[in-house]
Amino acid sequence: MTRYILRRALAAIPLLLGVSALTFVLLRVVPGDPALAMAGERYDAATLARLRHELGLDRPRVVQFAQFVGRLARGDLGVSYSDGRPVTRLILERLPHTLLLAGGAITIAVVSGVLLGGLAARRPGSLADRAVAVGSLLGVSVPVFTTGLLLAFVFGVFWKVLPPSGSEGWDLRFLVLPAITLSTQSTALIARVTRASLLEVAAKDFVRTARSKGIGEGSVFFRHLLANAAIPIVTVVGADFGSYLGGSILTESVFGWPGVGRLTLGAIARRDFPLIQGVVLFMAAAFICVNLVVDCLYAAMNPRVAAE
């Protein structure tokens, strides 16, 4: 198991370097000038040249990339152009809110998705099965911002039972609507995957044997069906949770949630190269770490995976 984890961890290093290089190149290729964004509408050529020199944008691209990689090797993501503070500090300030939102959303998605998928798989073709299928289709199809605006209007403006946006400390009332919105698509996907996996496992001989021995349906579901259908479910949960940790830009923007996603949107609008590069690298690292945990769960559930 240790060697398996080390192999996966070492394989992530070139991937992070590739993400860093690609982000650096794309930011320099797309139109826009950070110095021009900082100078505003009223500027002169001398001010613009001074800003470009202070930001290091007048140096050759190769030199800029070498300096970026050198700082990265020391664990330094640079300093934000617009804020003037270290990028690492800015990300860490927003990270607790993102972790709270991601944890709440994935908890709702896993509980709801597994229950709905189990309900649909219990009686294929029944009314409950068709209802879950329609609900899953809607959950995957409806855009996140549409769901968020609808929930904010109904529960925050019309009924006024929950705050429609914002965040005040660790008041969990502000978390409810963003977490439900973010979990909608994941719930639908987990429900569909759970149903398909449970139906596939239910056709196995060991499940029929367990039922013929008179084992209760609850025990059959958790010990035999769900345990053996868990790998596809874990895959979906890991992928979605990894994307949540990178910041959910649409959800955080709709609800004014002060997380990494909203920080990313502001950095893009201001052409803040160091902050964009740092956030993208953090997103990639978070996704890799979650995938590493998922790989370890694979190895724990199926030892043959670690032996490959």
C-alpha beads as a LAMMPS data file, in Angstrom:
LAMMPS data file: protein, C-alpha beads

308 atoms
307 bonds

1 atom types
1 bond types

-500.0 500.0 xlo xhi
-500.0 500.0 ylo yhi
-500.0 500.0 zlo zhi

Masses

1 110.0

Atoms # bond

1 1 1 0.000 0.000 0.000
2 1 1 2.853 2.417 0.873
3 1 1 4.577 1.870 -2.462
4 1 1 1.269 2.336 -4.236
5 1 1 0.698 5.711 -2.526
6 1 1 4.267 6.840 -3.249
7 1 1 3.913 6.005 -6.938
8 1 1 0.715 8.016 -7.150
9 1 1 2.242 10.959 -5.264
10 1 1 5.361 11.073 -7.442
11 1 1 3.253 10.923 -10.595
12 1 1 1.535 14.130 -9.465
13 1 1 4.733 16.221 -9.617
14 1 1 5.059 16.413 -13.421
15 1 1 1.322 16.972 -13.645
16 1 1 1.525 20.038 -11.386
17 1 1 4.478 21.358 -13.391
18 1 1 2.502 20.877 -16.593
19 1 1 -0.498 22.718 -15.134
20 1 1 1.769 25.572 -14.040
21 1 1 3.367 25.871 -17.480
22 1 1 0.045 25.717 -19.324
23 1 1 -1.530 28.336 -17.042
24 1 1 1.452 30.646 -17.470
25 1 1 1.348 30.389 -21.265
26 1 1 -2.415 30.828 -21.575
27 1 1 -2.442 33.923 -19.370
28 1 1 0.177 35.552 -21.597
29 1 1 -1.549 34.571 -24.832
30 1 1 -5.095 35.769 -24.128
31 1 1 -5.792 39.500 -24.648
32 1 1 -5.485 41.858 -21.713
33 1 1 -2.819 43.699 -19.753
34 1 1 -2.644 43.622 -15.924
35 1 1 -0.878 46.988 -15.869
36 1 1 -3.647 48.519 -17.967
37 1 1 -6.269 47.037 -15.627
38 1 1 -4.493 48.584 -12.631
39 1 1 -3.945 51.960 -14.283
40 1 1 -7.626 52.394 -15.138
41 1 1 -9.133 54.477 -17.904
42 1 1 -7.093 57.606 -17.263
43 1 1 -3.440 56.761 -17.696
44 1 1 -0.393 57.938 -19.583
45 1 1 2.359 55.968 -21.273
46 1 1 4.892 56.697 -18.517
47 1 1 2.590 55.382 -15.780
48 1 1 1.822 52.270 -17.795
49 1 1 5.521 51.628 -18.444
50 1 1 6.333 52.099 -14.752
51 1 1 3.619 49.638 -13.711
52 1 1 4.778 47.055 -16.236
53 1 1 8.332 47.395 -14.924
54 1 1 7.249 47.071 -11.289
55 1 1 5.217 43.967 -12.085
56 1 1 8.036 42.460 -14.123
57 1 1 5.911 42.285 -17.258
58 1 1 8.550 44.009 -19.394
59 1 1 10.941 41.081 -18.984
60 1 1 11.181 38.240 -21.516
61 1 1 8.559 35.495 -21.079
62 1 1 11.256 32.906 -20.473
63 1 1 12.683 34.964 -17.601
64 1 1 9.212 35.459 -16.119
65 1 1 8.521 31.728 -16.235
66 1 1 11.921 30.890 -14.707
67 1 1 11.232 33.299 -11.849
68 1 1 7.758 31.786 -11.374
69 1 1 9.150 28.236 -11.216
70 1 1 11.926 29.364 -8.866
71 1 1 9.413 30.875 -6.443
72 1 1 7.226 27.812 -6.790
73 1 1 10.123 25.544 -5.816
74 1 1 10.430 27.542 -2.580
75 1 1 6.701 27.269 -1.923
76 1 1 6.112 30.907 -2.851
77 1 1 3.124 31.597 -5.132
78 1 1 4.021 35.255 -5.500
79 1 1 2.253 38.477 -4.569
80 1 1 -1.134 39.565 -5.856
81 1 1 -0.990 42.480 -8.303
82 1 1 -4.246 44.005 -7.109
83 1 1 -4.096 43.263 -3.373
84 1 1 -0.368 43.488 -2.700
85 1 1 -0.449 40.510 -0.324
86 1 1 0.986 37.008 -0.789
87 1 1 -1.189 34.753 -2.918
88 1 1 -0.866 31.930 -0.397
89 1 1 -2.344 34.106 2.352
90 1 1 -5.265 35.163 0.146
91 1 1 -6.094 31.541 -0.684
92 1 1 -5.798 30.396 2.922
93 1 1 -8.131 33.187 4.050
94 1 1 -10.854 31.927 1.693
95 1 1 -10.144 28.208 2.094
96 1 1 -12.175 27.616 5.316
97 1 1 -15.340 28.900 3.631
98 1 1 -14.698 26.717 0.592
99 1 1 -14.084 23.667 2.795
100 1 1 -17.309 24.360 4.694
101 1 1 -19.323 24.705 1.487
102 1 1 -17.686 21.661 -0.127
103 1 1 -18.208 19.515 2.975
104 1 1 -21.853 20.501 3.314
105 1 1 -22.589 19.989 -0.388
106 1 1 -20.915 16.587 -0.675
107 1 1 -22.628 15.361 2.516
108 1 1 -26.026 16.302 1.123
109 1 1 -25.159 14.762 -2.243
110 1 1 -23.925 11.432 -0.834
111 1 1 -26.810 10.931 1.592
112 1 1 -29.502 12.007 -0.863
113 1 1 -27.958 10.315 -3.885
114 1 1 -27.423 6.933 -2.234
115 1 1 -30.907 6.931 -0.703
116 1 1 -32.578 7.886 -3.970
117 1 1 -30.476 5.435 -5.961
118 1 1 -31.275 2.655 -3.480
119 1 1 -34.971 3.494 -3.625
120 1 1 -34.934 3.366 -7.434
121 1 1 -32.993 0.096 -7.533
122 1 1 -35.296 -1.590 -5.044
123 1 1 -38.115 -1.832 -7.595
124 1 1 -36.925 -1.172 -11.154
125 1 1 -39.642 0.243 -13.374
126 1 1 -41.823 1.367 -10.469
127 1 1 -43.203 4.848 -9.969
128 1 1 -40.387 5.656 -7.537
129 1 1 -37.803 4.503 -10.077
130 1 1 -39.288 6.704 -12.801
131 1 1 -39.545 9.662 -10.431
132 1 1 -35.868 9.340 -9.475
133 1 1 -34.938 9.065 -13.164
134 1 1 -36.830 12.268 -14.035
135 1 1 -35.429 14.076 -10.992
136 1 1 -31.891 12.993 -11.869
137 1 1 -32.313 14.219 -15.430
138 1 1 -33.507 17.601 -14.199
139 1 1 -30.736 17.784 -11.601
140 1 1 -28.029 17.185 -14.202
141 1 1 -29.608 19.442 -16.852
142 1 1 -30.605 22.579 -14.935
143 1 1 -27.681 25.056 -14.631
144 1 1 -26.356 25.757 -11.161
145 1 1 -27.019 29.488 -11.363
146 1 1 -30.673 28.850 -12.275
147 1 1 -31.128 26.541 -9.292
148 1 1 -29.349 28.986 -7.011
149 1 1 -31.377 32.014 -8.065
150 1 1 -34.621 30.058 -7.755
151 1 1 -33.787 28.812 -4.244
152 1 1 -32.617 32.270 -3.159
153 1 1 -35.870 33.847 -4.372
154 1 1 -38.201 31.220 -2.883
155 1 1 -36.549 30.660 0.500
156 1 1 -34.700 33.945 0.923
157 1 1 -36.984 36.564 -0.614
158 1 1 -40.496 35.108 -0.822
159 1 1 -40.684 32.958 2.322
160 1 1 -37.772 34.677 4.132
161 1 1 -36.815 31.566 6.083
162 1 1 -33.129 31.554 5.073
163 1 1 -30.584 34.252 4.170
164 1 1 -30.575 34.701 0.373
165 1 1 -26.861 35.487 0.166
166 1 1 -23.741 36.463 2.041
167 1 1 -21.995 35.011 5.070
168 1 1 -21.726 36.098 8.705
169 1 1 -19.009 34.286 10.572
170 1 1 -19.903 30.635 10.989
171 1 1 -23.670 31.076 10.952
172 1 1 -24.732 27.847 9.236
173 1 1 -28.026 29.344 8.057
174 1 1 -26.062 31.062 5.289
175 1 1 -24.637 27.685 4.227
176 1 1 -27.938 25.891 3.560
177 1 1 -28.915 27.351 0.187
178 1 1 -25.407 27.366 -1.379
179 1 1 -24.777 23.791 -0.216
180 1 1 -28.090 22.533 -1.614
181 1 1 -27.477 24.353 -4.892
182 1 1 -23.961 22.975 -5.248
183 1 1 -25.063 19.445 -4.375
184 1 1 -27.918 19.264 -6.897
185 1 1 -25.998 17.920 -9.878
186 1 1 -23.878 15.616 -7.722
187 1 1 -26.987 14.190 -6.073
188 1 1 -28.499 13.404 -9.464
189 1 1 -25.320 11.752 -10.748
190 1 1 -24.740 9.744 -7.566
191 1 1 -28.356 8.537 -7.636
192 1 1 -27.982 7.302 -11.217
193 1 1 -24.647 5.610 -10.557
194 1 1 -25.931 4.052 -7.328
195 1 1 -28.994 2.624 -9.052
196 1 1 -26.976 1.124 -11.909
197 1 1 -24.337 -0.341 -9.572
198 1 1 -26.890 -1.811 -7.165
199 1 1 -28.841 -3.470 -9.985
200 1 1 -25.631 -4.960 -11.354
201 1 1 -24.593 -6.349 -7.963
202 1 1 -28.142 -7.549 -7.172
203 1 1 -27.888 -10.039 -10.046
204 1 1 -24.852 -11.750 -8.486
205 1 1 -25.116 -15.214 -6.952
206 1 1 -23.859 -14.204 -3.505
207 1 1 -26.742 -11.730 -3.100
208 1 1 -29.332 -14.373 -3.942
209 1 1 -27.583 -16.751 -1.529
210 1 1 -27.697 -14.163 1.257
211 1 1 -31.410 -13.621 0.744
212 1 1 -32.089 -17.372 0.608
213 1 1 -30.483 -17.680 4.048
214 1 1 -33.123 -15.323 5.441
215 1 1 -30.824 -12.340 6.030
216 1 1 -32.791 -9.128 6.483
217 1 1 -33.051 -6.673 3.595
218 1 1 -31.269 -3.971 5.568
219 1 1 -28.262 -6.206 6.133
220 1 1 -28.309 -7.369 2.514
221 1 1 -28.379 -3.771 1.301
222 1 1 -25.494 -2.446 3.411
223 1 1 -23.262 -5.529 3.781
224 1 1 -23.678 -7.071 0.352
225 1 1 -25.191 -4.674 -2.166
226 1 1 -23.814 -1.263 -1.180
227 1 1 -20.406 -2.588 -0.097
228 1 1 -19.825 -4.225 -3.485
229 1 1 -21.308 -1.351 -5.493
230 1 1 -19.233 1.295 -3.713
231 1 1 -16.340 1.759 -6.159
232 1 1 -18.312 3.621 -8.893
233 1 1 -19.988 5.730 -6.210
234 1 1 -16.646 6.609 -4.612
235 1 1 -15.335 7.629 -8.052
236 1 1 -18.157 10.121 -8.583
237 1 1 -17.929 11.476 -5.032
238 1 1 -14.163 11.949 -5.292
239 1 1 -14.355 13.773 -8.623
240 1 1 -17.103 16.121 -7.451
241 1 1 -15.503 16.836 -4.081
242 1 1 -12.196 17.615 -5.799
243 1 1 -13.918 20.151 -8.021
244 1 1 -15.682 21.659 -4.987
245 1 1 -12.361 22.235 -3.217
246 1 1 -11.162 24.279 -6.164
247 1 1 -13.991 26.689 -5.540
248 1 1 -17.419 26.694 -7.136
249 1 1 -17.394 29.959 -9.024
250 1 1 -21.057 30.060 -10.072
251 1 1 -22.481 29.022 -6.706
252 1 1 -20.235 31.355 -4.736
253 1 1 -21.029 34.234 -7.085
254 1 1 -24.808 33.745 -6.901
255 1 1 -24.835 33.622 -3.102
256 1 1 -21.955 36.009 -2.422
257 1 1 -20.081 33.232 -0.638
258 1 1 -16.511 34.357 0.247
259 1 1 -14.686 31.261 -0.981
260 1 1 -11.875 30.428 -3.374
261 1 1 -14.222 30.416 -6.369
262 1 1 -15.256 34.025 -5.828
263 1 1 -11.606 34.939 -5.298
264 1 1 -10.828 33.349 -8.669
265 1 1 -13.542 35.326 -10.438
266 1 1 -12.207 38.599 -9.039
267 1 1 -8.651 37.690 -10.038
268 1 1 -9.752 36.973 -13.614
269 1 1 -11.623 40.267 -13.838
270 1 1 -8.535 42.185 -12.644
271 1 1 -6.060 40.171 -14.741
272 1 1 -4.159 39.323 -11.571
273 1 1 -1.654 36.819 -13.019
274 1 1 -0.011 35.617 -9.757
275 1 1 -3.377 35.105 -8.059
276 1 1 -4.848 33.251 -11.052
277 1 1 -1.775 31.021 -11.318
278 1 1 -1.823 30.327 -7.598
279 1 1 -5.526 29.457 -7.508
280 1 1 -5.266 27.185 -10.560
281 1 1 -2.287 25.404 -9.033
282 1 1 -4.175 25.030 -5.749
283 1 1 -7.191 23.610 -7.610
284 1 1 -4.977 21.083 -9.374
285 1 1 -3.246 20.088 -6.128
286 1 1 -6.580 19.698 -4.328
287 1 1 -7.955 17.540 -7.125
288 1 1 -4.822 15.382 -7.132
289 1 1 -4.979 14.926 -3.351
290 1 1 -8.635 13.879 -3.502
291 1 1 -7.861 11.445 -6.329
292 1 1 -5.019 10.023 -4.249
293 1 1 -7.433 9.424 -1.372
294 1 1 -9.870 7.785 -3.798
295 1 1 -7.071 5.541 -5.104
296 1 1 -6.269 4.525 -1.533
297 1 1 -9.936 3.698 -0.964
298 1 1 -9.869 1.597 -4.129
299 1 1 -6.873 -0.314 -2.778
300 1 1 -8.581 -0.781 0.587
301 1 1 -11.803 -2.045 -0.987
302 1 1 -10.029 -4.161 -3.604
303 1 1 -6.430 -5.162 -2.709
304 1 1 -5.817 -6.248 -6.293
305 1 1 -5.755 -2.573 -7.316
306 1 1 -2.676 -1.881 -5.182
307 1 1 -0.937 -4.953 -6.565
308 1 1 -1.204 -3.780 -10.179

Bonds

1 1 1 2
2 1 2 3
3 1 3 4
4 1 4 5
5 1 5 6
6 1 6 7
7 1 7 8
8 1 8 9
9 1 9 10
10 1 10 11
11 1 11 12
12 1 12 13
13 1 13 14
14 1 14 15
15 1 15 16
16 1 16 17
17 1 17 18
18 1 18 19
19 1 19 20
20 1 20 21
21 1 21 22
22 1 22 23
23 1 23 24
24 1 24 25
25 1 25 26
26 1 26 27
27 1 27 28
28 1 28 29
29 1 29 30
30 1 30 31
31 1 31 32
32 1 32 33
33 1 33 34
34 1 34 35
35 1 35 36
36 1 36 37
37 1 37 38
38 1 38 39
39 1 39 40
40 1 40 41
41 1 41 42
42 1 42 43
43 1 43 44
44 1 44 45
45 1 45 46
46 1 46 47
47 1 47 48
48 1 48 49
49 1 49 50
50 1 50 51
51 1 51 52
52 1 52 53
53 1 53 54
54 1 54 55
55 1 55 56
56 1 56 57
57 1 57 58
58 1 58 59
59 1 59 60
60 1 60 61
61 1 61 62
62 1 62 63
63 1 63 64
64 1 64 65
65 1 65 66
66 1 66 67
67 1 67 68
68 1 68 69
69 1 69 70
70 1 70 71
71 1 71 72
72 1 72 73
73 1 73 74
74 1 74 75
75 1 75 76
76 1 76 77
77 1 77 78
78 1 78 79
79 1 79 80
80 1 80 81
81 1 81 82
82 1 82 83
83 1 83 84
84 1 84 85
85 1 85 86
86 1 86 87
87 1 87 88
88 1 88 89
89 1 89 90
90 1 90 91
91 1 91 92
92 1 92 93
93 1 93 94
94 1 94 95
95 1 95 96
96 1 96 97
97 1 97 98
98 1 98 99
99 1 99 100
100 1 100 101
101 1 101 102
102 1 102 103
103 1 103 104
104 1 104 105
105 1 105 106
106 1 106 107
107 1 107 108
108 1 108 109
109 1 109 110
110 1 110 111
111 1 111 112
112 1 112 113
113 1 113 114
114 1 114 115
115 1 115 116
116 1 116 117
117 1 117 118
118 1 118 119
119 1 119 120
120 1 120 121
121 1 121 122
122 1 122 123
123 1 123 124
124 1 124 125
125 1 125 126
126 1 126 127
127 1 127 128
128 1 128 129
129 1 129 130
130 1 130 131
131 1 131 132
132 1 132 133
133 1 133 134
134 1 134 135
135 1 135 136
136 1 136 137
137 1 137 138
138 1 138 139
139 1 139 140
140 1 140 141
141 1 141 142
142 1 142 143
143 1 143 144
144 1 144 145
145 1 145 146
146 1 146 147
147 1 147 148
148 1 148 149
149 1 149 150
150 1 150 151
151 1 151 152
152 1 152 153
153 1 153 154
154 1 154 155
155 1 155 156
156 1 156 157
157 1 157 158
158 1 158 159
159 1 159 160
160 1 160 161
161 1 161 162
162 1 162 163
163 1 163 164
164 1 164 165
165 1 165 166
166 1 166 167
167 1 167 168
168 1 168 169
169 1 169 170
170 1 170 171
171 1 171 172
172 1 172 173
173 1 173 174
174 1 174 175
175 1 175 176
176 1 176 177
177 1 177 178
178 1 178 179
179 1 179 180
180 1 180 181
181 1 181 182
182 1 182 183
183 1 183 184
184 1 184 185
185 1 185 186
186 1 186 187
187 1 187 188
188 1 188 189
189 1 189 190
190 1 190 191
191 1 191 192
192 1 192 193
193 1 193 194
194 1 194 195
195 1 195 196
196 1 196 197
197 1 197 198
198 1 198 199
199 1 199 200
200 1 200 201
201 1 201 202
202 1 202 203
203 1 203 204
204 1 204 205
205 1 205 206
206 1 206 207
207 1 207 208
208 1 208 209
209 1 209 210
210 1 210 211
211 1 211 212
212 1 212 213
213 1 213 214
214 1 214 215
215 1 215 216
216 1 216 217
217 1 217 218
218 1 218 219
219 1 219 220
220 1 220 221
221 1 221 222
222 1 222 223
223 1 223 224
224 1 224 225
225 1 225 226
226 1 226 227
227 1 227 228
228 1 228 229
229 1 229 230
230 1 230 231
231 1 231 232
232 1 232 233
233 1 233 234
234 1 234 235
235 1 235 236
236 1 236 237
237 1 237 238
238 1 238 239
239 1 239 240
240 1 240 241
241 1 241 242
242 1 242 243
243 1 243 244
244 1 244 245
245 1 245 246
246 1 246 247
247 1 247 248
248 1 248 249
249 1 249 250
250 1 250 251
251 1 251 252
252 1 252 253
253 1 253 254
254 1 254 255
255 1 255 256
256 1 256 257
257 1 257 258
258 1 258 259
259 1 259 260
260 1 260 261
261 1 261 262
262 1 262 263
263 1 263 264
264 1 264 265
265 1 265 266
266 1 266 267
267 1 267 268
268 1 268 269
269 1 269 270
270 1 270 271
271 1 271 272
272 1 272 273
273 1 273 274
274 1 274 275
275 1 275 276
276 1 276 277
277 1 277 278
278 1 278 279
279 1 279 280
280 1 280 281
281 1 281 282
282 1 282 283
283 1 283 284
284 1 284 285
285 1 285 286
286 1 286 287
287 1 287 288
288 1 288 289
289 1 289 290
290 1 290 291
291 1 291 292
292 1 292 293
293 1 293 294
294 1 294 295
295 1 295 296
296 1 296 297
297 1 297 298
298 1 298 299
299 1 299 300
300 1 300 301
301 1 301 302
302 1 302 303
303 1 303 304
304 1 304 305
305 1 305 306
306 1 306 307
307 1 307 308
